[in-house]
Amino acid sequence: MNFAQEIKASTLILRISGDLIGEDYGTRLVDAVNEAVSHKVLTCIIDISELRYINSSGIGVLITILTKFRNKGGDVYLMRPSENVKKLLVITKLNAIFQIIQSEEEILK
């Protein structure tokens, strides 16, 4: 897994590619979130359009990120999930917890 991060208009944007299977990468993602939240960033967009696979540890990382933002009064949006990831979100009912968006502009405007 690889990820890139940037902050635009007080919104943390994480772009994840490859396989989200927790391990060290999950910790690095949570560290990036902690840093952003400590700087009063309350919105996060996670671009998962290049995410091939996610396991239960990866789902745990997404839920941890969501919890951190919601505890501060913020929110997390998942952007452009692939068909495989979208099916997983439906099966696990995470599509009812996370808001799914198609572009950054939906949130940044």
Secondary structure as UniProt FT lines:
FT   STRAND          2..8
FT   TURN            9..10
FT   STRAND          11..20
FT   HELIX           23..38
FT   TURN            39..40
FT   STRAND          43..54
FT   HELIX           56..71
FT   TURN            72..73
FT   STRAND          75..79
FT   HELIX           83..91
FT   TURN            92..93
FT   HELIX           94..96
FT   STRAND          99..101
FT   HELIX           105..108
//
